[in-house]
């Protein structure tokens, strides 16, 4: 009897493996001619500088891919051009039609038919089997079987968590359901069979916009990117500002806690020692949700920190010297000076939570992206001989007034507890 059961189990496993292999082979054959490698080519050398994947959708001459795959071309169209490479070795030029930097999508066009357009469908139930296609590591067309692990709740863009081995070069390729319909677009991987997909409904939005425009290319890509970034920043900050944050304690201040589930907060305080001359505490929070624009430029970060310092051993002059060294804030960024203006800062004094604070507001503007700025807010407690408190808020890729709304609401929630 036991032997019979074991035979049934083994037979069932072999049947499942055979079924997966058959499904994978069938899907491979059906869509192979509709999936391409997308290349960014240096016009001067004729060599590729970036590769990804793309697939035919909506019309025979239309392909979808990731924005980050074509970003080098988007930022420097005089230096680079776009090209496709088919599984049978044929190549040709591509034209950029439209893009969505928030969801890392782009749509390009060929001058000739590229194959059968793939159909788009809704994301299947959690646990459903999925098939990801693309051109990993410039090694040729591949298909990866994985599992839909649901929409990322902490990801405001709602990316799909995919259990499957996505590799570099598969970005922009389609992920299909059992029926061969596109449910997501490969966008990122973190190793250990953890990948992320952009739900295909965001691609539907771009295709509808293009259809209404006769599939003509956008006039000003930088203006459109700026508008998308500003709209996304306003949406995010409006959501954060409308939340019931609750308060947390640092020193004698009660301050807003984590603003949203998308924020990650850490305690970075000094480990206290017996002979310390002063105490200091530091907490930092950030949203981990940057929007990629180029190799050296990402925006959309929202980060803030609270610090507190007090002493019973230092005289006021020595304490102030220590306290002053804590009073700094900067935006970590490799952005090129040709992309932004210098920071312009204004300093004053204001009353917050019945205490006096020195307030500094800094702003720099993006040169290509009209209306887009980085904002830096900093306040420091003054008027206390042996106590100090600071708050820094940095917002990148936003409208200045939008960031100011969040800053005012946060400091308006401060409470002083003697």
Secondary structure, DSSP 8 states (H G I E B T S, - for coil): -HHHHHHHHHHHHHHHHHHHHHHHHHHHHHHGGGEEEEEEEETTT--EEEEEEEEEBSSTTEEEE-HHHHHHHHH-TTTEEEEEE-TTS-EEEEEEEEEETTTTEEEEEESS--S--B-B-----TT-EEEEEE-GGGS--EEEEEEEEEE-TT-TT--EEEES---TT-TT-EEE-TTS-EEEEEEEEEETTEEEEEETHHHHHHHHHHHHTTT---S-HHHHHHHHHHHHHHHHHHHHHHS---EEEETTEEEE---STT-EEEE------TT-SSEEEEEEEE----EEEETTEEE--EEEEEEEEE-SSS-HHHHHHHHHHH----------TTTB---EEEEEEEEETTEEEEEEEEEEEBSSSTT-EEEEEEEEE-S-SSEEEEEEEEEEEE-HHHHHHHHHHHHHT-EE--
